[in-house]
Amino acid sequence: MKVAIVGYPNVGKSSLVNRLTESREAVVHELSGVTRDRKELDTEWNGRPLTLIDTGGVDLEEQDDLARQIQQQSREALTEADVAVLVVDARAGVRPGDLDMADLLRRVTIPVLVAANKIDSVRDLPLAHEFHQLGLGEPIAVSAAQGLGTGDLLDRIVEVGPEQDREPAPEDPIRLALIGRPNVGKSSLVNRFLGSDRVIVSDLAGTTRDAIDLPMTFEGRPIVLVDTAGMRRQAKVGESLEYYTALRSQRAAERADVALVICDATDGVTAQDFRIAELAMKSGCATALVLNKWDLQADGTGAVGPDELDGERIRVNRKLRLRPRVLTASAKTGRNIERILVEAVGLADRSRGRIPTPQLNRFIADVVAQRQPPSSNNRRHGNQRLKLIYMTQTGERPPRFSIQVNSHALVTRDYAYYLENRMRERYRMEGIPLMIDFVERNERRGRYASRNG
């Protein structure tokens, strides 16, 4: 069952969503208007699965472009929902914005409940009665801060909602996070992938404030797109709200199968883009870089034209050990949108997949033939050469491999990197973290782990 949480700005919708889901997923801040896009969070009550849709504060008197997009997001949440909950501020009393929202909700075809929030003690209960005048039934007194009345609210949601739930989402979708600097076009690309204006897009940097999960299907494969807030250099993060939105972007990368680092093609791959890519790869997810706004190259205004693209790819390979692919796209024209999704699905599959042991042992035979392993002639080891005896895969997401050797002390970092790079070439693992353990024969300990990032 889907439940839309709607209301006037700064009445505590996101705080209530966090309380009902027992999480901190929705961004909460004393600043009004923090939530802009709609965000879906799953929970359950008495064995009944619920999806709460957190929405931005709606003031129907505001008519600027951003306010209209927030209003549209709330309306679309209502069209998707089975139940609507209008959250009001009991301490502030009935305001014109509450009356406007109530008038809108009286025209919807789904059940509507009124949650009178900020009733933090029994003494405050009479404050809820004022909201009878909204004409939406008995107000339910709740406190997002203290948790009072939230069980009653969930009981009422289950009571008025439909008996039959919708079909569950496909299992184990690919989680695809779009991360990057502010105003590089992450939300525009998300809307292109989805084929609709699902998230708010504005020329104003920092429009996206939260990590938004958006399900879609591509060629029969379930995907969850994660639109994230822009990540600036730490030294430029000057307010607590921006700090927490950046933190959510980092967590989105940690939970993703694939991260697309969106860059501005008119700037090229900047130092901050490299830092963000490193962060994504250290989190263990497969990564690719996308130069968005490629349409601006047509008139020669961009810093990176077609002739310079190969140079950018060389820079990326030189600076980033995982050697992620560099793709081009245009959210404005739709250029390469499908190709990016194909690449992302392929990265996820290769990160999740397993390579048969016979193939791996043919691989080490080939790489040894191309370059002999290092040897040692010191007193401790004598005149001895490293031998790669056997290789097998021991894990996935990210892939992990074990190579049995005659002596782990003979393994050099240079040769470990050589094997890692040959694996990327052989099995198309550019941008995928690899872990290679060198295990000495007849020993379980004493291994050298080749970690990426």
C-alpha angles and dihedrals in degrees: 000000000000119000121193114212107204138164150116118313119284098010092124103263095145092044089053091048090052090049094048093047094039089231142102096229097118114074111245124191136153088239111099119242099026094138112067112149120051114257126197121216126181126223138144137227123199090342093311114122114226132187113205116203111209111203138187121265111273122217106174091197091065111089106174117121096259093048091050091052091050089050090051091050090054092048091051090049088056092051090054097043132092093202133022125211117198108205116206133180106247092193093054093047126215111336130188089254090058091052091050091051092047090052090052093047094050087067097054121097097225128083114274127206128189117222111195100205132197094045094138100169141025089258089065095056095098089062090074094063092072090071094067085090090071088076095227100113134258112352115232113224111225140163117209089188097051101024093237115155096003092117090054090050093051090047090055092047091054091043097054097035126093119282095227118062122217119258112286119254118263113276125256102005122189109262109218116186122195109207134167147108120321118282098012093123104265095142092044090055091048090054090049091051091050096042092230142072093264097149130039117264123194138160086235109101114236097031092137109070103171142035105263122200113214121181121214140154125236120186089338094309120121112233132181111208114205115204111197141191119262117269117221128187111287092243090060097049098104107165135052093239092057091047092056095044090052089049090055090051089055091049090049089058091049091054096043130099090206131019121201109202103209114211131182109249090208089063100036120218104328131200089258090052088055091050091051092048090051090051091052094048093047088056088063101248127126112257141203131175120230122199101210126191090046088151088076089066091071093077094039095247096122128092092226115053128175091273092053095046094087089052091053090051091051090051091051093049090049096048102035117058094205090058097219119199119259113222132182127224145159120214088190097057100023093242114169093350094134092042091056092053090049089052093047093051090048092051091050092049093049091047091051097038132095127227114217115249095238089057091050093051091050086050094056090046089055096047092048089052090052095046127011116232117251122272135206131215100178122125094256098056102020120212095330133149126209112254124201102211107171139356132198138160115251103176148004140212085072104019116244126193136189124212119192111218136180092239127007089201089070093058111107126199090236093057092044089055090047091056091045093053092047089053091054091052095045098044102028094246098150107152094011118119112239129195119200119187118198107207121190115233113264090011130098095191133053102065130158113223118207102210126184124222 
